């Protein structure tokens, strides 16, 4: 096995680990992939490549889903307080 094959193998393993972590973050936070995508599409601040959510997970996608949940809960609480 040459060096290039080993690099490809480790990149594949890292990708699989990132996907598993993202799915775990969605499950832990009780959101769906479509909900997170809709939120990110509606908010230019969170769509920016320079935005870095608070770090809890290894991957940015998992951190973004956690941030989406916290922001949506805060918005719902403030809307309920106004009513």
Residue pairs with C-beta under 8 A, 6 or more apart in sequence:
17 58
18 58
18 59
18 61
21 57
21 58
21 59
21 62
22 59
22 61
22 62
22 65
24 62
25 57
25 61
25 62
25 63
25 65
25 66
26 32
26 33
26 36
26 65
29 65
29 66
29 68
29 69
30 69
31 65
31 68
31 69
35 68
36 64
36 65
36 68
39 46
39 68
39 71
39 72
40 46
40 47
40 64
40 68
41 47
45 51
46 53
46 64
46 67
46 68
46 71
52 60
53 60
53 63
53 64
53 66
53 67
54 63
54 66
54 67
55 63
56 62
56 63
56 66
57 63
57 66
